[in-house]
Amino acid sequence: MKTILYSLLLSAGISITACGGQKPATNECSSFLVSYATDVKPILDNNCASSCHSAAKHAAGIDFSSYEKVKSIAGESRFLGSIRHLAGFSAMPKKAAQLSDSSIKVVNCWIQNGMKE
């Protein structure tokens, strides 16, 4: 009987301790200041706009030649889905490696933080 009681108390103590040390999830972008002109435009220019999504080419009807045009599509799920190479989305950049994790974070945080120009 003592063994069962001891086991129950030990299990309860482990459960309480395991939960007590967890911190609430925070938004990884809340303190990450990102602007279109400084941070996002260079990424899109180097990987998207210069080859396929320019004012002259606008593949699939997508034109990244201005802040307004990028902002109009950035809020759509296909924008980040494509950049992240998620299933069900057309992986971008097409026929190229996925953008770096840091570039994806910049674009994602720019969107989450309100798409500052």
Secondary structure by P-SEA (a helix, b strand, c coil): caaaaaaaaaaaaaaaaaaaaccccccccccbbbbcccccaaaaaaccccccccccccccccccccaaaaaaacccccccccccccccccccccccccccaaaaaaaaaaaaacccc
